[in-house]
Amino acid sequence: MPMSTSAELRPAWRSVPRLTYCGNVHAAGTLAEWIDTLPRYAARVAERVGAASDFELGVWWPVEVARQLAHDVSAQMRARQVLERHRLRIGTVNAFPYAGFHDAVVKTAVYRPDWADPARVAFTLDVGRAACALAAPDTEVAISTLPLGFGGGDLVAMRRNLAHVARTFAALAEQTGVRCVLALEPEPVCLVETVAETITCIRAVRAEHGEDSAIVGHLGACIDLCHLAVVGEDPLSALQALRTAGIAVPKVQVSACLEVRAPQGLDRLLAYDEARYLHQTVAELSSGVRLRALDLGELPARRGEFEKAQRVRTHFHVPLFWDETGSFGSTRAEVERFLAGLTPPFPLLEAETYTWSVLPGFAGGDDAVVTGLAQELTFVRECLARAGSWS
């Protein structure tokens, strides 16, 4: 299969939006558990939203599942049979969490191993091999990954490892016809936090390891709307900046974060402090100064600082359709504005609310999760339809 030398693949299917949800919402630590999520959740969501053809999946495979699907032909056959039976297909993979994403406490462990660690390389290559084994030929699979790491590390080794994975993905595309694109996902307080830093990182990889089609075509960026909102980046401008820099954006994670608009909203924000996930928080003062907290648990001791803010945003993915007026709500309006401003070629859109299990007041249970996921996808479709992008 000939490789594209363009940073952005523009086949016909990019002329219309592709929409899915992220499978990291499901606690599936084994192959059997992951396969069980397909009829239990994905097929039911597809039915609820009236998918007209095979429903694309946003997959999360922990390390052992990725390894099994990459190297065990019988596991691949078993997975293919279930995918075909339920009219599901691989659209994208979230290779950010390595394992244990539904442990009682995750916090900064989600950033380990980092991109200097050979274990991260091996995991990501297995994800790519598994995707190539299960996805249809002549398709593109975006594989999002962590923004190098958290708290420091060997940046030279990280960039070398990114280049190695991109070249391996290029070779896999030649062998299988499935084009995997590794997509760095900037996140608050990480080594790559902003889109500008993403561009700098990818340019450094190219400068050190080559501007050839393997790296240009197989190393890009994934923008997460929640992450960008927390650090105050405009997502449409961010998307344009990446494209202007010649960097592929194969997918966008459509997500909303918590927002405090007046000091009296802080009490409600603190109700979202929970033990499992990291909730980076940024406050914007009228002076333009930004206050940062690594996690929501820091705010009670620093309440006096954060009460002075004009706006506080927290990395807590909340349902896309939810917002409230007044002192506390979400960045749903930012999501709506982004979707209204999208023009072809469209990245794959992946709704990524993985926090249902820790959401205050959420009833829980399979039916509630399916209903919530379907509501989110319907919300995105309606936003796109109003903009004339969905028919």
Disulfide bonds with the S-S distance in Angstrom:
none
